[in-house]
């Protein structure tokens, strides 16, 4: 059963946390949840986080190890809405596209192997 690729539908505004408002470096930062079109598989989530942490290109102000996937949301921790819009949006898009591509390729390969096994079982034994 093929499913539509996962896509970002926007910021889940009700889930934005409050800044700590303390004197620390990250005192004005908070968690921003990004809504996905559906809940991804555990494999998709793992690939997404890996791609987020290991960008193929150098991105200014990229922060690895701040993204996690829970249910149908990506949580970016220690950032702001402004940073998401100005710096993280492209990274989000690239990581989502890469996760979709890798999982689709994996699923296609898995289906191909399953089809081959079924065909071998139908062949007459010599």
Secondary structure as UniProt FT lines:
FT   STRAND          8..11
FT   HELIX           13..15
FT   TURN            25..28
FT   STRAND          30..36
FT   HELIX           42..53
FT   TURN            60..61
FT   TURN            64..65
FT   STRAND          67..70
FT   TURN            71..72
FT   STRAND          73..79
FT   HELIX           81..83
FT   HELIX           84..88
FT   HELIX           89..122
//
